[in-house]
Amino acid sequence: MNNDILTFLADHGTRPTTILQLAFGAMAAILFLQSGLDKVFNWKGEKDFLAGHFQKSILKGSVPLLLPVITLMEVTAGSLSAIGHILLHLGRGSGVGLLGMLLGTVSLIMLFFGQRVAKDYAGAAALVPYFLMCAAGVHVFTLA
């Protein structure tokens, strides 16, 4: 049966790697668009929360500068992942999806740094599965 499925996919121009790229791209698009757009539409609430979150850290006072940066990174990563997903469906390559995964990975490293600096170790730990997903996605997108 496994060979039947692979044969069917191959006959329709779809490789198993492409299916994984589509899955990783969809997950990254949902993750980063939701997170980034939540920040856009709840800017004041996010800013107030983060200002309190970093009150006793070296990042105190930097929220007005860093919030737009992480928001832009997340929205861009999500948008590129979504566009890359569509382009994969159209047979236009995986470069845009790879860029979305790379920006998502960098975004998660930034968020992880912030959580660790704020001594929110549980919050930092919660980011690890997302990071692993993005790192695996980068790997899958780089497969020939």
MIDOSE-1310 file (N, C-alpha, C; in nm, 2 decimals, decimal comma, always signed):
residues 144
mnnd	+0,08/-0,12/+0,00/+0,00/+0,00/+0,00/+0,09/+0,12/+0,00; +0,20/+0,12/+0,08/+0,28/+0,24/+0,08/+0,33/+0,28/-0,06; +0,37/+0,17/-0,14/+0,42/+0,20/-0,27/+0,31/+0,25/-0,36; +0,18/+0,21/-0,34/+0,07/+0,25/-0,42/+0,05/+0,40/-0,39
iltf	+0,06/+0,45/-0,27/+0,04/+0,59/-0,24/+0,15/+0,67/-0,30; +0,28/+0,62/-0,29/+0,39/+0,70/-0,34/+0,38/+0,70/-0,50; +0,34/+0,59/-0,56/+0,32/+0,59/-0,70/+0,21/+0,69/-0,74; +0,10/+0,69/-0,67/-0,01/+0,78/-0,70/+0,04/+0,92/-0,70
ladh	+0,11/+0,96/-0,59/+0,16/+1,09/-0,57/+0,26/+1,13/-0,68; +0,35/+1,04/-0,71/+0,45/+1,06/-0,82/+0,38/+1,08/-0,95; +0,28/+1,00/-0,98/+0,21/+1,02/-1,10/+0,14/+1,15/-1,12; +0,11/+1,21/-1,00/+0,05/+1,35/-1,00/+0,15/+1,46/-0,97
gtrp	+0,27/+1,43/-0,98/+0,38/+1,53/-0,97/+0,41/+1,57/-0,83; +0,37/+1,49/-0,73/+0,39/+1,53/-0,59/+0,48/+1,43/-0,52; +0,59/+1,48/-0,47/+0,69/+1,40/-0,39/+0,65/+1,40/-0,24; +0,69/+1,30/-0,17/+0,67/+1,30/-0,03/+0,73/+1,43/+0,04
ttil	+0,85/+1,47/-0,01/+0,91/+1,59/+0,05/+0,82/+1,71/+0,03; +0,75/+1,72/-0,08/+0,66/+1,83/-0,10/+0,54/+1,83/-0,01; +0,49/+1,71/+0,03/+0,38/+1,70/+0,12/+0,43/+1,75/+0,26; +0,55/+1,71/+0,30/+0,61/+1,77/+0,43/+0,62/+1,92/+0,42
qlaf	+0,67/+1,97/+0,31/+0,69/+2,11/+0,30/+0,55/+2,18/+0,31; +0,45/+2,13/+0,25/+0,32/+2,19/+0,26/+0,27/+2,19/+0,41; +0,29/+2,08/+0,47/+0,25/+2,06/+0,61/+0,33/+2,16/+0,70; +0,46/+2,17/+0,69/+0,54/+2,26/+0,77/+0,50/+2,41/+0,74
gama	+0,48/+2,43/+0,61/+0,44/+2,57/+0,57/+0,31/+2,61/+0,63; +0,21/+2,52/+0,63/+0,08/+2,55/+0,68/+0,09/+2,58/+0,83; +0,16/+2,49/+0,90/+0,18/+2,51/+1,05/+0,24/+2,64/+1,08; +0,35/+2,67/+1,01/+0,42/+2,80/+1,04/+0,33/+2,92/+1,00
ailf	+0,26/+2,91/+0,89/+0,17/+3,02/+0,86/+0,07/+3,05/+0,97; +0,01/+2,94/+1,01/-0,10/+2,96/+1,12/-0,03/+3,01/+1,25; +0,08/+2,95/+1,29/+0,15/+2,99/+1,41/+0,19/+3,14/+1,41; +0,26/+3,18/+1,31/+0,31/+3,32/+1,31/+0,21/+3,42/+1,27
lqsg	+0,12/+3,39/+1,18/+0,02/+3,49/+1,15/-0,07/+3,52/+1,27; -0,11/+3,41/+1,33/-0,20/+3,43/+1,45/-0,13/+3,51/+1,56; -0,01/+3,47/+1,59/+0,07/+3,54/+1,69/+0,10/+3,68/+1,66; +0,14/+3,71/+1,54/+0,18/+3,84/+1,49/+0,05/+3,93/+1,48
ldkv	-0,05/+3,88/+1,42/-0,18/+3,96/+1,41/-0,24/+3,98/+1,54; -0,23/+3,89/+1,64/-0,28/+3,91/+1,77/-0,21/+4,03/+1,83; -0,08/+4,04/+1,81/-0,01/+4,16/+1,86/-0,06/+4,29/+1,79; -0,08/+4,28/+1,66/-0,12/+4,40/+1,59/-0,26/+4,45/+1,64
fnwk	-0,36/+4,36/+1,66/-0,49/+4,39/+1,69/-0,51/+4,41/+1,84; -0,42/+4,37/+1,92/-0,42/+4,39/+2,07/-0,30/+4,46/+2,11; -0,25/+4,56/+2,04/-0,12/+4,63/+2,06/-0,11/+4,68/+2,21; -0,21/+4,75/+2,26/-0,19/+4,81/+2,39/-0,19/+4,70/+2,50
gekd	-0,27/+4,60/+2,48/-0,27/+4,49/+2,58/-0,14/+4,41/+2,58; -0,09/+4,39/+2,46/+0,04/+4,32/+2,45/+0,15/+4,40/+2,50; +0,15/+4,53/+2,47/+0,26/+4,62/+2,52/+0,25/+4,63/+2,67; +0,14/+4,64/+2,73/+0,12/+4,65/+2,88/+0,17/+4,52/+2,94
flag	+0,13/+4,41/+2,88/+0,17/+4,28/+2,94/+0,32/+4,26/+2,94; +0,38/+4,29/+2,82/+0,52/+4,27/+2,81/+0,60/+4,37/+2,89; +0,55/+4,49/+2,91/+0,62/+4,59/+3,00/+0,63/+4,53/+3,14; +0,52/+4,48/+3,19/+0,52/+4,41/+3,32/+0,60/+4,29/+3,32
hfqk	+0,60/+4,21/+3,22/+0,67/+4,09/+3,21/+0,82/+4,11/+3,22; +0,87/+4,22/+3,16/+1,01/+4,25/+3,16/+1,06/+4,35/+3,26; +0,96/+4,39/+3,35/+0,99/+4,49/+3,45/+1,12/+4,48/+3,53; +1,15/+4,35/+3,57/+1,26/+4,33/+3,65/+1,38/+4,26/+3,57
silk	+1,39/+4,30/+3,45/+1,50/+4,24/+3,36/+1,58/+4,35/+3,29; +1,68/+4,30/+3,23/+1,76/+4,40/+3,15/+1,69/+4,46/+3,03; +1,58/+4,39/+2,99/+1,50/+4,44/+2,88/+1,39/+4,55/+2,93; +1,39/+4,58/+3,05/+1,30/+4,68/+3,11/+1,32/+4,81/+3,02
gsvp	+1,21/+4,86/+2,98/+1,21/+4,99/+2,90/+1,23/+4,97/+2,75; +1,26/+4,84/+2,71/+1,29/+4,82/+2,57/+1,16/+4,77/+2,49; +1,05/+4,74/+2,56/+0,94/+4,69/+2,50/+0,89/+4,78/+2,38; +0,88/+4,91/+2,40/+0,84/+4,99/+2,28/+0,92/+4,97/+2,16
lllp	+1,05/+4,94/+2,17/+1,14/+4,91/+2,06/+1,13/+4,77/+2,01; +1,12/+4,67/+2,10/+1,13/+4,53/+2,06/+0,99/+4,48/+2,02; +0,88/+4,53/+2,07/+0,75/+4,48/+2,03/+0,73/+4,49/+1,88; +0,76/+4,61/+1,82/+0,74/+4,62/+1,67/+0,83/+4,52/+1,59
vitl	+0,95/+4,50/+1,65/+1,04/+4,41/+1,58/+0,99/+4,27/+1,57; +0,95/+4,22/+1,69/+0,90/+4,08/+1,69/+0,77/+4,06/+1,62; +0,69/+4,17/+1,62/+0,56/+4,16/+1,55/+0,59/+4,16/+1,40; +0,68/+4,24/+1,35/+0,71/+4,24/+1,21/+0,77/+4,11/+1,17
mevt	+0,86/+4,05/+1,25/+0,92/+3,92/+1,22/+0,81/+3,81/+1,21; +0,72/+3,81/+1,31/+0,62/+3,70/+1,31/+0,52/+3,72/+1,19; +0,48/+3,84/+1,16/+0,38/+3,86/+1,05/+0,45/+3,83/+0,92; +0,58/+3,87/+0,91/+0,65/+3,84/+0,78/+0,68/+3,69/+0,77
agsl	+0,72/+3,62/+0,88/+0,74/+3,47/+0,87/+0,61/+3,40/+0,84; +0,50/+3,44/+0,90/+0,37/+3,38/+0,87/+0,32/+3,41/+0,73; +0,34/+3,53/+0,68/+0,30/+3,57/+0,54/+0,38/+3,49/+0,44; +0,51/+3,49/+0,46/+0,60/+3,41/+0,37/+0,57/+3,26/+0,37
saig	+0,54/+3,21/+0,49/+0,50/+3,07/+0,49/+0,37/+3,04/+0,42; +0,27/+3,13/+0,43/+0,15/+3,12/+0,36/+0,16/+3,13/+0,21; +0,24/+3,23/+0,17/+0,27/+3,25/+0,03/+0,35/+3,13/-0,03; +0,44/+3,08/+0,05/+0,52/+2,97/+0,01/+0,44/+2,84/-0,01
hill	+0,34/+2,83/+0,08/+0,25/+2,71/+0,08/+0,17/+2,72/-0,05; +0,12/+2,84/-0,09/+0,04/+2,85/-0,21/+0,13/+2,82/-0,33; +0,25/+2,88/-0,33/+0,35/+2,86/-0,44/+0,38/+2,71/-0,46; +0,40/+2,64/-0,35/+0,42/+2,49/-0,36/+0,31/+2,42/-0,43
hlgr	+0,18/+2,46/-0,40/+0,07/+2,40/-0,46/+0,07/+2,43/-0,61; +0,12/+2,55/-0,65/+0,13/+2,59/-0,79/+0,25/+2,54/-0,86; +0,33/+2,46/-0,79/+0,46/+2,41/-0,85/+0,56/+2,51/-0,87; +0,57/+2,62/-0,80/+0,66/+2,73/-0,82/+0,78/+2,73/-0,73
gsgv	+0,81/+2,61/-0,67/+0,93/+2,60/-0,59/+0,91/+2,63/-0,44; +1,02/+2,61/-0,37/+1,01/+2,61/-0,22/+1,09/+2,73/-0,16; +1,14/+2,81/-0,23/+1,23/+2,92/-0,18/+1,16/+3,01/-0,08; +1,04/+3,06/-0,12/+0,96/+3,15/-0,03/+0,93/+3,08/+0,10
gllg	+0,88/+2,95/+0,09/+0,85/+2,88/+0,21/+0,97/+2,86/+0,30; +1,09/+2,84/+0,24/+1,21/+2,82/+0,32/+1,24/+2,95/+0,39; +1,23/+3,07/+0,32/+1,25/+3,20/+0,39/+1,15/+3,22/+0,50; +1,03/+3,18/+0,49/+0,93/+3,19/+0,60/+0,97/+3,10/+0,72
mllg	+1,02/+2,98/+0,69/+1,07/+2,89/+0,80/+1,19/+2,95/+0,87; +1,28/+3,01/+0,79/+1,40/+3,07/+0,85/+1,37/+3,19/+0,94; +1,28/+3,28/+0,89/+1,24/+3,39/+0,97/+1,16/+3,34/+1,10; +1,08/+3,24/+1,08/+1,01/+3,18/+1,20/+1,11/+3,13/+1,30
tvsl	+1,21/+3,06/+1,26/+1,31/+3,01/+1,35/+1,38/+3,13/+1,42; +1,42/+3,23/+1,35/+1,48/+3,35/+1,41/+1,38/+3,41/+1,51; +1,26/+3,42/+1,48/+1,16/+3,48/+1,57/+1,15/+3,40/+1,70; +1,15/+3,27/+1,69/+1,14/+3,19/+1,81/+1,27/+3,20/+1,89
imlf	+1,38/+3,22/+1,83/+1,50/+3,24/+1,91/+1,49/+3,37/+1,98; +1,44/+3,47/+1,92/+1,42/+3,60/+1,98/+1,32/+3,59/+2,10; +1,21/+3,52/+2,08/+1,11/+3,50/+2,19/+1,17/+3,42/+2,30; +1,25/+3,32/+2,27/+1,31/+3,23/+2,37/+1,41/+3,32/+2,45
fgqr	+1,49/+3,40/+2,39/+1,58/+3,49/+2,46/+1,50/+3,58/+2,56; +1,39/+3,64/+2,51/+1,31/+3,72/+2,60/+1,26/+3,65/+2,72; +1,21/+3,53/+2,70/+1,15/+3,45/+2,81/+1,26/+3,42/+2,91; +1,37/+3,38/+2,86/+1,48/+3,34/+2,95/+1,53/+3,46/+3,03
vakd	+1,54/+3,58/+2,97/+1,59/+3,70/+3,03/+1,49/+3,74/+3,14; +1,36/+3,72/+3,11/+1,25/+3,75/+3,20/+1,24/+3,65/+3,31; +1,32/+3,55/+3,31/+1,32/+3,43/+3,40/+1,18/+3,36/+3,40; +1,12/+3,36/+3,28/+0,99/+3,29/+3,26/+1,04/+3,15/+3,20
yaga	+1,08/+3,06/+3,28/+1,14/+2,94/+3,23/+1,03/+2,85/+3,17; +0,92/+2,85/+3,22/+0,81/+2,77/+3,17/+0,77/+2,82/+3,03; +0,76/+2,96/+3,02/+0,73/+3,02/+2,89/+0,84/+2,99/+2,78; +0,97/+2,99/+2,83/+1,08/+2,95/+2,74/+1,07/+2,81/+2,69
aalv	+1,04/+2,72/+2,79/+1,02/+2,58/+2,76/+0,91/+2,55/+2,66; +0,80/+2,63/+2,67/+0,69/+2,61/+2,58/+0,72/+2,65/+2,44; +0,82/+2,72/+2,42/+0,86/+2,76/+2,28/+0,95/+2,65/+2,21; +1,01/+2,56/+2,29/+1,10/+2,46/+2,23/+1,03/+2,38/+2,12
pyfl	+0,91/+2,33/+2,14/+0,85/+2,25/+2,04/+0,82/+2,32/+1,91; +0,79/+2,45/+1,92/+0,77/+2,54/+1,80/+0,91/+2,55/+1,73; +1,01/+2,58/+1,81/+1,15/+2,59/+1,75/+1,19/+2,46/+1,68; +1,16/+2,35/+1,74/+1,20/+2,22/+1,68/+1,12/+2,20/+1,55
mcaa	+0,99/+2,24/+1,55/+0,91/+2,23/+1,43/+0,97/+2,32/+1,32; +1,01/+2,44/+1,35/+1,07/+2,53/+1,25/+1,20/+2,48/+1,20; +1,28/+2,43/+1,29/+1,42/+2,37/+1,25/+1,40/+2,25/+1,16; +1,30/+2,17/+1,19/+1,28/+2,05/+1,11/+1,22/+2,10/+0,97
gvhv	+1,14/+2,20/+0,98/+1,09/+2,26/+0,85/+1,20/+2,32/+0,76; +1,29/+2,38/+0,82/+1,41/+2,43/+0,75/+1,48/+2,32/+0,68; +1,50/+2,21/+0,76/+1,56/+2,09/+0,70/+1,49/+2,04/+0,58; +1,36/+2,02/+0,60/+1,27/+1,96/+0,49/+1,27/+2,05/+0,37
ftla	+1,27/+2,18/+0,39/+1,27/+2,28/+0,28/+1,40/+2,28/+0,20; +1,51/+2,23/+0,27/+1,64/+2,23/+0,20/+1,67/+2,10/+0,13; +1,58/+2,00/+0,15/+1,60/+1,88/+0,07/+1,57/+1,90/-0,07; +1,65/+1,83/-0,15/+1,64/+1,85/-0,30/+1,52/+1,77/-0,35
